[in-house]
Amino acid sequence: MLFQRSYFFALCTICFISATATVLSDMQPPETKRYTISESSKLYLSGTTNVNLFTCDCEDRWVAQSIQVENGGAYSRFRNARLSMMTRKFDCHNAKMDRDMHKALKAESYPAIQIELLETWYDPEQAKQAKKDWFDVKAKVKVTITGVTRIQFIEAKAKATTQNHFALKGEKALKMTEFGIDPPEALFGLIKVNDQITFHFDLGIQVEDEVD
């Protein structure tokens, strides 16, 4: 479950860049963009066991990053849109659960989760109203966790807050077993984490043109 949180944090960060790009009728030459995630951003994972509910807060932070974007109306595609997240940067508010999740994610062998954004789609008419209203964003991404790579589709909502600053929020349910991860167990199997978990995110993002 920890893998999903860091995965989704990075994913949504890059995804939003395309959602806020200029609406163009044809694919344009690649543009280099630089983005920063605000420290006030929130991301957490929720899930269930056979006896209770739980949440895990993401504590990872990232420096400004650069990617290349090709925009064409309602569609954008990306180059070098990759992020790596450390699997140990999570707080499930329970030391035993933290250790079990790190073990399930094979943190010793795979210390980082690799995320690559491939494509995004959005409604240009909605995007024009970004300063007033939320608009829908969809993204196609490639996620690699514990050496297993899967294509995922993510849905979110975006909104411009001030110039070059944006908000992105949403949630996504995924299954750990899709990435070859066995859900952790505790107390000799009496407590079992259910396979499906949900990622919740509320991010603040600054996007700027890259300066040579």
C-alpha positions, 0 to 999 in steps of 0.5 A: 500500500505504501508503494501506491501512495508515493506512486500516486503523489508523483504521478499526479504531480507530473500529470497536472502539468499537461492539464494546465498547458496552453490549448493547441489545435495541433501537436507542437514541438516539445516544451520544457517545463519546470514544476515544484510541489508545495510543502502544504500538499497532502497525500494519504493512503486508506485501506482496510484489514479484516478488523479495522481501517487504516491510513498512511501519510506520505512524508516524501518531498521533492525538489523542482523537476523538469520534463518535456511536453508536447501539446495538441488541443485536448491531448498531451504526451511527455518525454523524460517525465519520470520520478523516483520515490523512496519506499520508506517515506511513509507513516502509517502511524504504527511502527509494526505496520510500517515495517511490514509494508517495507518488507512487502515492498521489498525495500532492501532490493527495490528502494525506489518506485519508478513512475513515468507519465506517458499521456494526458487528456482533458477538455479544453473548454473546461481548462479555459475556466481553470481560474474559476472552476475545477476541470477533469484530467485523465492520465496514462502512466507507467508504474514500476514497483518491486520490478513489476511494470504496469500501465495505469489510468488516473482521473483527477480534478485541477484548478488554477489558484494564482498565476503559475500555481495550481491545485490538483485533487482526487483519489484512485483505488488499486490492488497491491497484487497487481504489482506482485505484492502480497498484502501484509499480515500480522499476529500470525495471520489473524490480521490481514490487509485487504488487497485494494487500497485508495490513494487520496491527494490534494496537491499544490503545484507551481509550473514554469517554463524552463530557463536555460 
